């Protein structure tokens, strides 16, 4: 069977791309007798060197609404015909409206509708005008949470049996480390001090301004040597948040790590005093799961999606309230028994979300979509 995967979005969001690339490569690795065709928009280097994966570059000359429709509804079907694909998986809440190939589509969330200012206006128009049609056309929509599934049912009147929920998953390479390794990482990235860790994108959706304000409140009240490490895959040029750091009162206690490699990120996660992410996007959830698996306490946004996944294994805060975020940071810092309890719960809870399990669940949905 030939499985086509629309991977065009993976070159945009580096962190999300990393998770999905790992997932799709594992999918191909687990099914060596099947052929996979990864269809992308740009030349971004090889996704994988696996023998059963072929890469097809299908360029788009501009980001206009018309060009997007042309790409999905004419160029993409032509590739599917040429490659004799039995099924198509799209990972960006879209599908092609002009192909007979059975399709399943991944819907990470509906933030484009709730927070349109976070996205390119053309992308918002494209999804707002097309998502109903995409959901009707696709054989199956796949989400990573029951909350998103319920949103699709209630808001878009999608039949519940046309939506499947699978678990997010993380690599088992994220594990607790020895004291000596932890100290070496702290020395390298935080001047030998304990640190709160954020990993994600430099964007308003990450609520980084409120995280900095919360860290300021923490420092004023605790008078500790605690550091804040922000690990970002890319640092945007002339970004207002980065520019503002020059005037930040605690800039000497703030460390920016740009483009951490896989092993570097694993070390940062395992050595952190606490991992903090204030968004419930799949990128942020995935890294929190990785941190929890590494034996680190978690502070995250108070949302239905995070509570569904982490239950009592994390502390929750209103991401719009620096005081609420700081309160949870101080709780982890001041209450050693609470911190140890959170470590134990996070390690147990997050260990249940493996990338292998996610790949196996996704494969069953692909088979069902293909009628096998």
Residue pairs with C-beta under 8 A, 6 or more apart in sequence:
1 34
1 35
1 86
1 87
1 370
1 372
2 34
2 35
2 36
2 37
2 83
2 84
2 85
2 86
3 34
3 35
3 36
3 37
3 85
3 86
3 87
3 89
3 366
3 370
4 36
4 37
4 39
4 79
4 80
4 83
4 85
4 87
4 88
4 89
4 101
5 24
5 36
5 37
5 38
5 39
5 88
5 89
5 90
5 91
6 39
6 76
6 88
6 89
6 90
6 91
6 92
6 94
7 20
7 21
7 24
7 38
7 39
7 40
7 47
7 91
8 39
8 40
8 41
8 42
8 58
8 71
8 92
9 16
9 17
9 91
9 92
10 16
10 17
10 20
10 21
10 40
10 44
10 47
10 91
11 17
11 40
11 41
11 42
11 44
13 201
13 283
14 201
14 233
14 234
15 199
15 200
15 201
15 233
15 283
15 286
15 287
16 108
16 281
16 282
16 283
18 233
19 168
19 282
19 283
19 286
20 91
21 47
21 48
22 171
22 355
23 169
23 355
23 358
23 359
23 362
24 36
24 38
24 47
24 48
25 47
25 48
25 50
25 53
26 355
26 356
26 359
27 36
27 359
27 362
27 363
28 34
28 36
28 48
28 50
28 52
28 53
29 50
30 356
30 359
30 360
30 363
31 52
31 363
32 51
32 52
33 52
34 52
35 52
35 54
36 50
36 52
36 53
36 54
37 53
37 54
37 55
37 56
37 79
37 83
37 85
38 47
38 48
38 53
38 54
38 55
38 56
39 56
39 58
39 76
39 79
40 47
40 55
40 56
40 57
40 58
41 57
41 58
41 59
41 60
41 71
42 57
42 59
43 57
46 55
47 53
47 55
54 83
56 79
56 83
58 71
58 75
58 76
58 79
60 67
60 68
60 70
60 71
60 75
61 67
63 120
63 122
64 122
65 122
65 125
65 126
68 122
68 126
69 126
72 94
72 95
72 96
72 97
73 96
73 97
73 98
74 98
76 88
76 96
76 99
77 96
77 98
77 99
77 101
79 85
80 88
80 96
80 99
80 101
85 101
86 101
86 102
86 370
87 101
87 102
87 103
87 104
87 366
87 369
87 370
88 95
88 96
88 99
88 101
88 102
88 103
88 104
89 103
89 104
89 105
89 106
89 366
89 369
90 96
90 103
90 104
90 105
90 106
91 105
91 106
92 106
93 105
93 106
93 107
93 108
93 112
93 127
93 131
93 134
94 105
94 126
94 127
94 130
94 134
95 103
95 105
95 134
95 137
95 138
96 103
96 137
97 130
97 133
97 134
97 137
102 139
102 369
102 370
102 371
103 137
103 138
103 139
103 140
103 369
104 138
104 139
104 140
104 141
104 142
104 365
104 366
104 369
105 134
105 135
105 138
105 140
105 141
105 142
106 141
106 142
106 143
107 141
107 142
107 143
107 148
107 152
108 143
108 144
108 148
108 281
108 282
109 148
109 280
109 281
109 282
109 305
110 148
110 151
110 152
110 155
111 118
111 119
111 205
111 281
112 118
112 119
112 123
112 124
112 127
112 128
113 124
113 127
113 128
115 205
116 124
117 204
118 203
118 204
118 205
131 156
132 156
135 141
135 152
135 156
135 158
135 162
138 162
139 162
139 369
140 162
140 163
140 164
140 365
140 368
140 369
141 152
141 158
141 162
141 163
141 164
142 163
142 164
142 165
142 166
142 362
142 365
143 149
143 152
143 163
143 164
143 165
143 166
144 165
144 166
144 167
144 168
144 282
144 285
145 165
145 304
145 305
145 308
145 309
146 165
146 308
147 303
147 304
147 305
147 308
148 165
148 305
149 160
149 163
149 164
149 165
152 158
152 163
153 159
153 160
153 163
164 365
166 358
166 361
166 362
166 365
167 352
167 353
167 357
167 358
167 361
168 282
168 285
168 286
168 289
168 309
168 353
168 358
169 289
169 353
169 354
169 355
169 356
169 357
169 358
169 359
170 286
170 289
170 290
170 293
170 350
170 353
170 354
170 355
171 290
171 355
172 293
172 354
172 355
172 356
173 262
173 266
174 266
174 269
174 270
174 290
174 291
174 293
174 294
175 270
175 293
175 294
175 295
176 270
176 294
176 295
176 347
177 185
177 267
177 270
177 271
177 294
181 267
181 270
181 271
182 270
182 271
183 192
183 271
185 267
185 268
185 270
185 271
186 192
186 193
186 194
186 195
186 271
189 195
189 229
189 255
189 257
189 268
189 271
190 227
190 229
190 255
191 227
193 225
193 226
193 227
193 253
194 225
194 226
194 227
194 273
195 226
195 227
195 228
195 229
195 255
195 271
195 272
195 273
196 215
196 226
196 227
196 228
196 229
196 272
196 273
196 274
196 275
196 276
196 329
197 229
197 231
197 268
197 269
197 272
197 273
197 274
197 275
197 276
197 291
197 296
198 206
198 208
198 211
198 228
198 229
198 230
198 231
198 275
198 276
198 277
199 230
199 231
199 232
199 260
199 265
199 268
199 269
199 275
199 277
199 287
200 206
200 232
200 277
200 279
200 283
200 284
200 287
201 232
201 233
201 234
201 283
202 208
202 230
202 232
202 234
202 235
202 236
202 239
202 241
202 242
205 279
205 281
206 277
206 278
206 279
206 284
207 278
207 279
207 301
207 319
207 320
208 230
208 241
209 241
209 244
210 278
210 319
210 320
210 321
210 322
210 325
211 228
211 276
211 278
211 322
211 325
212 228
212 248
212 254
213 322
213 325
213 326
214 322
214 323
214 325
214 326
214 329
215 228
215 250
215 253
215 254
215 326
215 329
216 249
216 250
216 322
217 322
217 323
217 326
218 224
218 226
218 326
218 329
218 330
218 333
219 226
219 250
219 253
221 326
221 330
222 330
222 333
222 334
224 333
225 253
226 253
226 273
226 333
227 253
227 254
227 255
228 250
228 253
228 254
228 255
229 254
229 255
229 257
229 268
229 272
230 254
230 255
230 256
230 257
231 257
231 260
231 265
231 268
232 256
232 257
232 258
232 259
233 258
233 259
233 260
234 258
234 259
235 242
235 256
235 258
236 242
242 256
245 251
245 254
245 256
248 254
257 264
257 268
260 268
266 290
266 294
269 275
269 287
269 290
269 291
269 294
269 296
270 294
270 295
270 296
272 291
272 294
272 296
273 296
273 297
273 332
273 333
274 296
274 297
274 298
274 299
274 329
274 332
274 333
274 339
275 287
275 288
275 291
275 292
275 296
275 297
275 298
275 299
276 298
276 299
276 300
276 325
276 329
277 284
277 285
277 287
277 288
277 299
277 300
277 301
278 284
278 300
278 301
278 317
278 319
278 325
279 301
279 319
280 300
280 301
280 303
280 305
280 306
284 300
285 305
285 306
285 309
288 298
288 300
288 306
288 310
288 314
288 350
289 309
289 350
289 353
290 350
291 298
291 346
291 350
292 298
292 310
292 313
292 314
292 346
292 347
292 349
292 350
293 346
293 347
293 350
293 351
293 353
295 343
295 346
295 347
296 343
296 346
297 314
297 315
297 332
297 339
297 342
297 343
297 346
298 310
298 313
298 314
298 315
298 342
298 346
299 314
299 315
299 316
299 317
299 325
299 328
299 329
299 332
300 306
300 310
300 314
300 315
300 316
300 317
301 316
301 317
301 318
301 319
302 316
302 317
302 318
302 319
306 314
306 316
307 316
309 353
310 346
310 349
311 349
312 345
313 342
313 345
313 346
313 348
313 349
313 350
314 342
314 346
315 328
315 331
315 332
315 342
316 328
317 324
317 325
317 327
317 328
318 324
318 325
319 325
331 338
332 338
332 339
332 342
333 339
